[in-house]
Amino acid sequence: MSDPRVLILISANAEWRAVKEILYPAKVHSTPMGEYFDWKPDTGTRDTSTRFFHGGWGKISAAATTQYVIDHFQPDLLVNLGTCGGFDGRIEHRTVILVTKTIVYDIIEQMADAEEAIEHYSTELDLSWIGDNGQLTMDDRTLSIVRGLLVSADRDIVPADIPMLVNKYGAVAADWESGAIAWVAKKNGVRCLILRGVTDLVGSQGGEAYDNIQVFHENTKTVMKGLIEQLPDWLSKIKPEPASQNTLLSKVDCIELYVPDLESGLGFYRERLGQQLIWRTAQAAGLRMPGSEAEILLQTERKRQEVDLLVDSADEAAQRFVEAGGR
């Protein structure tokens, strides 16, 4: 199997600013959902294709951008690097949580079973694909790592909620986005790694960053620097897919149709048939098929129709296709 395509989701604006200051990307691209740039980590012998994407803060942005990057970039691995608030006395500053489960706890259901609603949006993360049981040697590292649960809500930690979150879930920290990211990734069958570092603590008397946001901003720079330093080590631990899953063709990527005039083609497929426009250029346009990840591609340059199939490597696929008797 070829090396995995890795998509790194960064949520909060302060986290994204810190990442750009640390990595100094030569070129930053824009999309309707957020900025992104490509980066080549030093993973030893691997040449891993890695893309950083600014997913935005809160559950709405987190869920929307997670689905967006899955649909548009088809990553083999989705990684969320970010920050969280810790519960005073239960976790220390700069501790990184390797998230094994997420719970969205700010769901208020008064017509049916509230626990059932919370359970619906709880996600167990399968980390079996990480070698060495997900352990990372901590020599010369600025951040320590623990495995555990992370609770999420569209709110900063309310001190009065901490006893409930501790007693009910055994939580030690909370954030805004990880619950949405993990849930959407699992629905799409995409491997997901969430690493969140503690920037500030909240206790019964309040939070040390509350009314002093500079504490959060400064600690965010330290946490994000440590996470980026650790990232190549995590990527080097990715185990390949089992041989039983070694299929050649992953899925239909797009159905390419020739049209003599793009506006007329769009008039037919978009206006009359109702297909949603995703993108367009002067010579081509992509249309969504809601029940599939494949696109309908209208183009005016090549007078032929074709079906494009997604593979890990075009060169390897061609060789295997020929060896199997194809041409």
C-alpha positions in Angstrom: 0.0 0.0 0.0 1.3 3.5 -0.7 1.8 5.9 2.1 -1.4 7.4 3.5 -2.7 10.8 2.6 -3.0 12.7 5.9 -5.3 15.6 6.6 -4.5 17.7 9.7 -7.6 19.6 11.0 -6.9 22.6 13.1 -9.9 24.1 14.9 -9.5 27.4 16.8 -8.3 30.6 15.2 -5.5 30.9 17.7 -4.4 27.4 17.0 -4.3 28.1 13.2 -2.3 31.3 13.7 0.2 29.4 15.8 0.5 26.6 13.2 1.3 29.1 10.4 3.8 30.9 12.6 5.6 27.6 13.4 5.6 26.1 9.9 5.8 29.2 7.7 3.9 27.7 4.7 5.1 29.0 1.4 1.6 29.1 -0.1 -1.8 29.1 1.7 -4.9 28.2 -0.3 -8.4 29.4 0.4 -11.7 27.4 0.2 -15.3 28.4 1.2 -14.7 26.4 4.4 -11.2 27.5 5.4 -7.6 27.9 4.5 -5.2 25.0 3.9 -1.5 24.4 3.0 0.6 21.3 2.3 3.6 20.1 4.4 6.2 17.4 4.2 6.9 16.0 7.6 10.2 14.1 8.3 8.9 10.6 9.0 12.2 8.8 8.3 11.8 6.6 5.2 8.2 7.6 4.4 7.3 10.4 2.1 3.8 11.2 3.6 1.5 13.6 1.8 0.2 15.9 4.5 -2.3 18.8 4.3 -3.2 21.2 7.1 -6.7 22.6 7.0 -8.3 25.3 9.2 -11.6 23.7 10.3 -12.9 26.5 12.5 -14.2 26.6 16.0 -17.3 25.0 17.4 -19.3 21.9 16.6 -21.0 23.4 13.4 -17.7 24.3 11.7 -16.0 21.1 13.0 -18.7 18.8 11.5 -19.0 20.8 8.3 -15.3 21.0 7.6 -14.7 17.4 8.5 -17.2 16.3 5.9 -15.8 18.8 3.4 -12.2 17.6 3.6 -13.3 13.9 3.4 -15.4 14.7 0.3 -12.8 16.8 -1.4 -9.5 15.3 -0.4 -10.4 11.7 0.5 -7.8 11.4 3.3 -6.6 8.0 4.5 -6.1 9.5 7.9 -7.8 12.5 9.6 -5.7 14.1 12.4 -7.1 16.8 14.7 -4.4 18.7 16.6 -5.6 21.2 19.1 -6.0 22.5 22.7 -8.4 21.8 25.5 -9.2 23.0 29.0 -8.3 20.8 31.9 -10.0 20.2 35.2 -7.9 21.6 38.0 -6.5 18.7 40.1 -7.2 16.0 37.5 -4.7 16.9 34.8 -1.6 19.1 34.4 -0.7 21.9 32.0 0.7 20.8 28.6 -0.5 17.2 29.0 -1.7 15.8 25.6 -4.8 13.6 25.5 -4.7 10.8 23.0 -8.4 10.7 22.6 -10.0 7.2 22.8 -13.6 8.4 23.2 -15.6 11.6 22.7 -18.8 12.6 24.4 -20.9 15.7 23.4 -22.4 16.7 26.7 -24.4 19.9 26.0 -27.4 18.1 24.6 -30.7 19.0 26.4 -33.4 16.5 25.5 -36.7 17.0 27.4 -39.1 15.0 25.2 -37.4 11.7 25.3 -34.4 10.0 26.9 -31.5 12.5 27.3 -29.0 9.8 27.9 -29.9 8.1 24.6 -29.3 11.4 22.8 -25.9 11.8 24.3 -25.0 8.2 23.6 -26.0 8.8 19.9 -23.3 11.4 19.5 -20.6 9.6 21.6 -17.8 8.1 19.6 -15.3 5.3 20.3 -12.1 5.9 18.3 -10.4 2.8 16.9 -6.7 3.2 17.3 -5.7 -0.3 16.5 -4.0 0.9 13.3 -1.3 2.7 15.4 1.8 0.6 16.0 3.2 -0.1 19.4 -0.3 0.3 20.9 -0.2 4.0 20.4 2.8 4.6 22.7 5.2 7.4 22.0 8.7 7.7 23.5 8.8 10.9 25.4 12.6 11.6 25.3 13.3 15.3 24.9 9.6 16.1 24.5 7.9 19.2 26.1 4.5 17.5 26.3 3.4 14.4 28.2 0.7 12.0 26.8 -2.2 10.2 28.4 -4.9 8.1 26.7 -8.5 9.0 27.6 -11.9 10.5 27.2 -12.5 14.0 26.0 -15.9 15.7 26.5 -17.1 18.4 24.0 -19.6 21.2 24.1 -20.2 24.5 22.4 -19.1 26.3 25.5 -16.1 27.0 27.7 -16.0 24.8 30.8 -18.5 26.0 33.4 -17.0 25.4 36.9 -20.4 24.2 38.2 -20.4 21.4 35.5 -17.1 19.9 36.5 -18.4 17.6 39.4 -21.0 16.2 37.0 -18.5 15.6 34.2 -16.1 13.9 36.6 -18.7 11.7 38.3 -20.7 10.8 35.3 -18.0 10.4 32.6 -14.7 10.3 34.5 -13.6 13.3 32.4 -10.4 15.3 33.0 -10.7 17.9 30.2 -13.1 19.4 27.7 -13.0 21.1 24.3 -15.4 22.4 21.6 -14.8 20.4 18.5 -13.4 16.9 19.0 -16.8 15.2 19.5 -18.1 16.5 16.1 -14.9 15.6 14.3 -14.8 12.0 15.7 -18.5 11.4 15.0 -18.3 12.5 11.3 -15.0 10.7 10.7 -16.5 7.4 12.0 -19.7 7.8 10.0 -17.4 8.0 6.9 -15.2 5.1 7.9 -12.1 7.3 8.0 -9.4 6.6 10.5 -9.1 9.5 13.0 -6.4 10.5 15.4 -7.2 13.3 18.0 -4.4 14.9 20.1 -5.4 17.7 22.4 -3.0 19.6 24.7 -4.1 21.3 27.9 -3.5 25.1 27.8 -5.4 26.2 30.9 -7.1 24.8 34.0 -10.6 25.4 35.3 -11.6 24.8 38.9 -14.4 25.6 41.3 -13.2 29.3 41.5 -13.1 29.7 37.7 -10.6 29.4 34.9 -7.2 30.9 34.8 -7.7 32.1 31.2 -11.2 33.5 31.9 -11.0 37.3 31.6 -7.3 36.8 30.7 -7.3 35.3 27.2 -3.6 36.1 26.8 -2.9 33.0 28.9 -4.7 30.8 26.4 -3.0 32.5 23.4 0.5 32.1 24.9 0.0 28.5 26.0 -1.6 27.6 22.7 1.7 28.5 20.9 3.6 26.1 23.2 1.0 23.3 22.9 0.8 23.5 19.1 4.6 23.6 18.7 4.9 20.4 20.8 2.1 18.7 18.8 3.8 19.5 15.5 7.1 18.2 16.8 5.4 15.0 17.8 3.4 14.6 14.6 6.1 12.8 12.5 6.5 10.2 15.2 2.7 9.5 15.2 2.7 9.3 11.4 5.6 6.9 11.4 3.5 4.5 13.5 0.7 4.1 11.0 0.3 0.4 10.3 -0.6 -0.6 6.7 -4.1 -2.0 5.9 -4.4 -5.8 6.2 -3.6 -7.7 3.0 -7.2 -8.9 2.8 -8.2 -5.3 2.0 -5.7 -5.0 -0.8 -8.3 -4.3 -3.5 -7.1 -2.3 -6.6 -10.1 0.0 -7.2 -11.3 2.1 -4.3 -14.3 3.8 -5.7 -15.7 5.7 -8.7 -14.0 9.1 -8.5 -16.0 10.8 -11.3 -18.1 10.3 -14.4 -16.7 12.5 -17.1 -19.1 13.7 -19.8 -18.3 15.8 -22.9 -20.6 18.8 -23.6 -20.0 21.1 -26.6 -21.0 24.2 -24.5 -20.5 24.4 -20.7 -23.5 26.7 -20.1 -25.8 24.5 -22.0 -24.5 21.5 -20.2 -25.0 23.1 -16.8 -28.5 24.2 -17.9 -29.4 20.6 -18.5 -27.7 18.8 -15.6 -28.0 21.5 -13.0 -31.2 23.4 -13.9 -33.3 20.6 -15.3 -31.9 17.5 -13.5 -31.2 19.3 -10.2 -27.5 18.3 -9.7 -25.7 20.7 -7.4 -22.7 22.6 -8.7 -19.6 22.0 -6.6 -16.9 23.9 -8.7 -16.3 25.2 -12.2 -13.6 26.6 -14.4 -13.8 28.0 -18.0 -13.7 24.5 -19.5 -15.2 22.2 -16.8 -17.6 21.9 -13.9 -18.2 19.4 -11.2 -21.7 18.4 -10.0 -22.6 16.5 -6.9 -24.4 13.2 -6.7 -25.9 13.1 -3.2 -25.9 9.4 -2.8 -22.2 9.0 -3.8 -18.8 10.6 -3.3 -18.3 10.5 -7.1 -18.8 13.7 -9.1 -20.3 14.3 -12.5 -17.6 16.2 -14.5 -18.8 18.2 -17.5 -16.0 19.3 -19.8 -15.6 20.8 -23.3 -12.1 19.8 -24.2 -12.1 16.1 -25.0 -14.9 14.6 -27.2 -15.2 11.4 -25.2 -16.9 10.0 -22.1 -15.0 8.2 -19.3 -15.3 6.8 -15.8 -12.4 7.6 -13.5 -11.6 5.1 -10.8 -9.7 6.0 -7.7 -6.5 3.9 -6.8 -3.6 4.4 -4.4 -1.0 4.7 -7.2 -1.8 5.1 -10.9 1.5 3.5 -11.9 1.2 0.5 -9.7 -2.5 0.1 -10.7 -1.6 0.1 -14.4 1.1 -2.6 -13.9 -1.2 -4.8 -11.8 -4.0 -4.3 -14.4 -1.8 -5.5 -17.2 -0.4 -8.4 -15.2 -4.0 -9.5 -14.6 -4.7 -9.6 -18.3 -6.1 -6.1 -18.9 -4.8 -3.5 -21.4 
